[in-house]
Amino acid sequence: MRPICATISLSALRHNLALARARAPGSRVWAVVKANGYGHGLLRAVAAFDAADGFALVEVDAAARLRDQGCTKPLLMIEGFFSPEELAEYSARGLVAVVHNIEQVRMLEKSGFAAAPVAVYLKLNTGMNRLGFRGAEALRALERLRACASVSSIALMTHFAGADGESGVTEQLEQFRNLELDPSLPRSLANSAALLRYPETHADWVRPGIMLYGCSPFSDESAQALGLKPAMTLRSRIIAVQELQPGAPVGYGAIYTAREPMRIGIVACGYAHGYPRHAPGFNDRGTPIIVGGMRTTILGRVSMDMLATDITRIPQAGVGTEVTLWGEGLSADEVAAAAETLSYELLCALAPHVRVIETD
Ligand SMILES: *Cc1c(COP(=O)(O)O)cnc(C)c1O
């Protein structure tokens, strides 16, 4: 059996969803399961999030899979449909469509299908400047959707650009309020960061993603401090040990050089498994890793299927010793920060050929 393996804890997923609910007690929850459940497996995530009110995702084929598996909960498609054919699928499968551009409004107007009309979320651009309608355009789009026979219901949504950082949500919330759209329409605003820090954004439906998987949306507050439990733990083993003399280089490009006699452990995990190649392993800057229960750092460049770790001060470590790349005991947030990225990217990048063990 190859040593690399991701363990996914269903109880951690359930715990994190319960925490999201407890923090936004007045709201229904769209559990965000895009990108294969943030790398955790779509069906697995949906099963673990059984207590969610609905699921939010991007890919229509993933939504079709959920329906085929018997999922009857609301499914919110966060980029909406891309063609009239897809729109027909929304109608047939009962998918909720985010409508963020005028092409989608036109497709709805032209569809004229005899099948069931589609529930829509009108997406408002309040400052993210990615998707959605602004100002008077939002009002016009709303009027057209209201007049459209193929629309069964309308809700409003927006997405925050800075809920995780200093800029917060104030300006975007104000933009949202300034639109003065019909207050009787249901609203959904909050991602994980807004859910956790800004109760004023909770509204009718919250849309947590990253927190459900046990990572923190913030750089200044850890997942543990937030009470979240890591759902995915990526583990492997040491498959070789090298003894180095001072001056000896490590790995491709020799970006690390031993300054003292060292022992290094070669771990069966590399960028082909989803470990970030840019995780630093320089003499003055490393990336944390756990070897045999002890925290140390990686050394040198990450290879496709391997990386090196410093086990000089972990004498009991040798071939076969277990290594934790991220998860229990070492948050993916910490590894991501060292690699100048986010836990989101690490989790989503878990390669499909990595063996997964589900635990309760
Ligand atoms: C991904 C996404 C979310 C979830 O964001 P997190 O930061 O992972 O909580 C919520 N809403 C939309 C529209 C998204 O695309």
PDBQT file of the ligand as one rigid body, heavy atoms in Angstrom, charges set to zero:
ROOT
HETATM    1  C1  LIG A 401     -17.051  29.729  -2.220  1.00  0.00    +0.000 C 
HETATM    2  C2  LIG A 401     -18.196  30.607  -1.891  1.00  0.00    +0.000 A 
HETATM    3  C3  LIG A 401     -18.663  30.704  -0.583  1.00  0.00    +0.000 A 
HETATM    4  C4  LIG A 401     -17.963  30.069   0.597  1.00  0.00    +0.000 C 
HETATM    5  O1  LIG A 401     -16.843  30.856   0.946  1.00  0.00    +0.000 OA
HETATM    6  P1  LIG A 401     -15.914  30.454   2.178  1.00  0.00    +0.000 P 
HETATM    7  O2  LIG A 401     -14.940  31.567   2.255  1.00  0.00    +0.000 OA
HETATM    8  O3  LIG A 401     -15.266  29.167   1.794  1.00  0.00    +0.000 OA
HETATM    9  O4  LIG A 401     -16.793  30.328   3.348  1.00  0.00    +0.000 OA
HETATM   10  C5  LIG A 401     -19.804  31.457  -0.361  1.00  0.00    +0.000 A 
HETATM   11  N1  LIG A 401     -20.435  32.084  -1.381  1.00  0.00    +0.000 NA
HETATM   12  C6  LIG A 401     -19.991  32.027  -2.641  1.00  0.00    +0.000 A 
HETATM   13  C7  LIG A 401     -20.717  32.757  -3.707  1.00  0.00    +0.000 C 
HETATM   14  C8  LIG A 401     -18.859  31.295  -2.944  1.00  0.00    +0.000 A 
HETATM   15  O5  LIG A 401     -18.413  31.245  -4.203  1.00  0.00    +0.000 OA
ENDROOT
TORSDOF 0
